[in-house]
Amino acid sequence: MSRKPTISFADFAKVDLRVGTVMRAESFSEARKPAIKLWIDFGSDIGELKTSAQITDRYSPEQLIGRQVVAVVNFEAKQIGPFMSECLVVGTMDSNGIVTLLAPDHSVQDGLPIA
């Protein structure tokens, strides 16, 4: 996979990446591609945001509850079928399209920014 074009630090600084804890997770049976709906707590300043993630190759809803994840919290909300996605969890994607979620090595306070 080749590198993407160079961006300025100012462009990167616009992306609000935060740590949150998955409070609720369920299969998204209405999605065109297999996905899981997540409700993630980002602490008192941001609150709980929901998202849909195509991560069923590696995760089940039960495995995700209580897990900390990293997500972009300042994207515009996006309608995905009957579900409104309010953030985007981030992870690595291998050559087969299988996603591995990014997370802190140690438990941290929900809502902390990625620096």
C-alpha positions as CSV (number, residue, x, y, z in Angstrom):
1,M,0.0,0.0,0.0
2,S,1.5,3.3,-1.0
3,R,1.7,6.4,1.2
4,K,-1.1,9.0,0.9
5,P,-0.2,12.6,-0.1
6,T,1.5,14.8,2.4
7,I,-0.7,17.0,4.6
8,S,0.2,19.9,6.9
9,F,0.2,19.5,10.7
10,A,-2.7,22.0,10.7
11,D,-4.7,19.6,8.6
12,F,-4.0,16.7,11.0
13,A,-4.8,18.8,14.0
14,K,-8.3,19.2,12.7
15,V,-9.0,15.5,13.3
16,D,-10.3,14.9,16.8
17,L,-9.2,11.4,17.8
18,R,-10.3,10.3,21.3
19,V,-10.4,7.2,23.4
20,G,-13.8,5.8,24.5
21,T,-15.3,2.7,26.0
22,V,-17.8,0.6,24.2
23,M,-20.9,0.5,26.4
24,R,-23.2,-1.4,24.0
25,A,-22.7,-3.4,20.9
26,E,-25.1,-5.3,18.6
27,S,-25.2,-6.9,15.2
28,F,-26.3,-4.6,12.4
29,S,-28.5,-7.0,10.4
30,E,-29.9,-4.2,8.1
31,A,-26.4,-3.3,6.9
32,R,-25.4,-4.2,3.3
33,K,-22.1,-5.6,4.5
34,P,-21.8,-7.4,7.9
35,A,-21.3,-4.8,10.6
36,I,-21.7,-4.1,14.3
37,K,-23.4,-1.1,15.9
38,L,-21.4,0.4,18.8
39,W,-22.4,2.9,21.5
40,I,-19.1,4.5,22.8
41,D,-18.7,6.6,25.9
42,F,-16.2,9.5,25.4
43,G,-16.6,11.0,28.9
44,S,-18.6,13.9,30.2
45,D,-17.4,16.5,27.7
46,I,-18.4,14.5,24.6
47,G,-20.8,11.9,25.9
48,E,-21.9,8.8,24.1
49,L,-21.7,8.5,20.4
50,K,-22.8,5.7,18.1
51,T,-21.2,4.2,15.0
52,S,-21.4,1.2,12.7
53,A,-18.2,-0.7,12.0
54,Q,-17.5,-3.5,9.5
55,I,-15.4,-5.5,12.0
56,T,-17.3,-8.8,12.2
57,D,-14.4,-10.8,10.8
58,R,-12.4,-10.3,14.0
59,Y,-15.0,-9.3,16.6
60,S,-18.4,-10.2,18.0
61,P,-20.6,-7.7,19.8
62,E,-20.0,-9.5,23.1
63,Q,-16.2,-9.1,22.8
64,L,-16.5,-5.4,22.4
65,I,-18.5,-4.3,25.4
66,G,-16.2,-2.7,28.0
67,R,-13.3,-2.4,25.5
68,Q,-11.6,0.9,24.9
69,V,-11.2,2.0,21.3
70,V,-9.9,5.0,19.4
71,A,-12.3,7.0,17.2
72,V,-12.7,10.2,15.2
73,V,-15.4,12.2,17.0
74,N,-15.6,15.3,14.8
75,F,-16.8,13.9,11.5
76,E,-20.3,14.9,10.3
77,A,-22.9,12.4,11.2
78,K,-23.7,9.9,8.4
79,Q,-26.9,7.9,7.8
80,I,-26.1,4.2,7.3
81,G,-29.5,2.6,6.4
82,P,-31.7,3.1,9.5
83,F,-28.8,4.0,11.7
84,M,-27.1,7.4,12.2
85,S,-23.3,7.0,12.7
86,E,-21.8,9.8,14.8
87,C,-18.1,8.8,15.0
88,L,-15.6,6.6,13.2
89,V,-13.6,3.9,15.1
90,V,-10.1,3.4,13.7
91,G,-8.0,0.4,13.0
92,T,-5.6,-1.3,10.6
93,M,-6.9,-3.1,7.5
94,D,-5.0,-6.0,6.1
95,S,-4.9,-7.0,2.4
96,N,-8.1,-9.1,2.9
97,G,-10.0,-6.1,4.3
98,I,-10.0,-7.5,7.9
99,V,-9.9,-4.7,10.5
100,T,-8.1,-4.8,13.8
101,L,-9.2,-2.0,16.1
102,L,-6.7,0.5,17.6
103,A,-6.7,0.9,21.4
104,P,-4.5,2.2,24.2
105,D,-2.1,-0.3,25.8
106,H,-3.5,0.6,29.3
107,S,-6.9,1.7,30.5
108,V,-7.2,5.5,30.3
109,Q,-9.9,8.1,31.0
110,D,-12.6,8.1,28.4
111,G,-12.5,11.2,26.2
112,L,-8.7,11.7,26.3
113,P,-7.4,13.0,23.0
114,I,-4.8,11.2,20.9
115,A,-1.7,13.3,20.9
